């Protein structure tokens, strides 16, 4: 995963955004909680992704909504890297 990049992926019927930041990888839902916009089309700066629709920002490490107009956090997913591949745990029970 290139650093300072975000890509969209489909997994188990979900659309996720995968972020590379300073050698780490993070995953969130790809659709903004405020409006129907794809976060992968937004602006990634450090650990914050800016929604391309209304410029609200989420912290990709914990999903926290950082500013208005956002009122709801976004779901995050645990990520692990094995042999150069990215694995996202989308099962909340495991």
C-alpha positions, 0 to 999 in steps of 0.5 A: 500500500503506497504511503499517503494514498487511499483506495476503495475495495469490496469485501464481503458485500461492503465497500471499504476505504484502505489508507496508507499513512507513514508505513501503516495501513488503516481501514474504514467504511468508504461511505461518509456518515453525513452524505452519500460520498465515497471517502476514497475520492476525498483528500487524505492529510496525515491521519485524517480523510476529508469527505469530498462532498461537505469537507467533514474530516474523520480520523482514520485511526479511530473513525472519530468525526473531527468537525462539522457537518459530521455528527456520526463517527465512521466504522473502522476495521482492524488491519494486519499485513502478512507477506505483503498482503493487507487483511481486513477483519470485517467480522465484529465477533472475531 
